[in-house]
């Protein structure tokens, strides 16, 4: 009898755990999962895999420029309904002036290829009137062209973009940064003679029609002619411009990560020849992360007021860099990729002071399918959210809204996990030599605009979702009252 009872308990436990996992599988037609965030509008982006969204206030309009990964095995070149032709994934241009009714304007094809091997992932935008030598009537979009080039387009008429410049001959590209007030661009590139897939090429793009190369930059050991082990590759930089005089470089993706703090003036004006000595010259410090974690995004929040320290001798302000790892493998087949907050007030000795992750059990996320873990944060420094809230894309756990006013104790105050659609692509893992495939949201990147809307795009072809905060999360951001609706906000 005891054996039968034990067997029944065991079977019931297994059935219960399976039921819980099955219950967490997303289904077409099911509502989104949300707390203190709501859906305002959406666009399917022609079922193209989304990477970087950049939202630009352009005259009296708000335009979303969205980079894409390459196509999938099943659909390497999706059909563009506007042209009726199959086009390699590239850049989507969407009018989001009325966020409840986003209007797809144009698709610019990118490099042929699938997944990371094609498309046009990265997008940055600057007004010509902001650039020192730009055409005041122009609006310039800097994008990657797959792995082989960077391009600049005039998107003053976003429905009819015009190619201006191409910087080609590369073996890879990725997550670049462009200073609109100076024109200096930190282009994540793969120079053919360097020993690493991704490093930095710095250009003066103050006149986008006439790019001027300043220098190549990377870690000693990556440069041409070096020997020995090759240091981990670059993922992306963020600059504070001439005033802050710092560039924060993130290396590694999901392992062997590193934050490198660099003196911007020395980087731009120091010796250019890529010798080990010259590459070390502008470096202030390095913070080596665990071999388990990487540095996808290195987002600076300098001179953050921390109320807890108001009476301390050194005052209440701290220099903080938020480090966001990138999950790579499906169904938790790697160490957890998370968000880390580093205090860099003493620049030569950065230290981690807090961390954040989504509790896996809150949604049985390891069993949902696809990636679970952090990927990126919003990068807008508009005052509406800067140093108050951060939005983190977490793949199958959607986007998470964090209260970061005390970076030593970040708190989740909201989240949104979109519903899957018929376009949502599957994600597979090998089990006993065979593919096991599941379908789940893969929220990939996130950005905000100066009106307070949050934009997320999906890696698994589910498109663009435009969100706003509700409930108590609005108070954290300093937004007054309840949501007033997209129509009134967009007037």
Secondary structure, 3 states (H helix, E strand, C coil): CHHHHHHHHHHHHHHHHHHHHHHCCCCCCCCCEEECEEEEEEECHHHCCEEEEEEEEECCEEEEEEEECCECCCCCCCEECCCCEECCCCEEEEECCCHHHCEEEEEECCECCEHHHCEECCEEEEECCCCCCCCCCCEEEEEEECCCEEEEEECCCCCCCEEEEEECCCCCECECEECCCCCEEEEEECCCCCCCCCEEEEEECCCCCCCEEEEEECCCCCCCCCCCCCCCCEEEEEECHHHHCEEEEEECCCCCCEEEEEEHHHHHHCCCCCCHHHHHHCEEEEEECCCCCCCCEEEEEEEEECHHHCCCCCCCEEEEEEEECCCCCECCCCCCCCEEEEECCCHHHCEEEEEECCCHHHCCHHHHCCEEEEEEECCCCCCCCCCCEEEEEEECCCEEEEECCCHHHCEEEEEEECCCCCCCCEEEEEECCEEEEEECCCEEEEEECCCCCEEEEECCCCCEEEEEECCHHHHHHCCCCCCCCHHHHCC
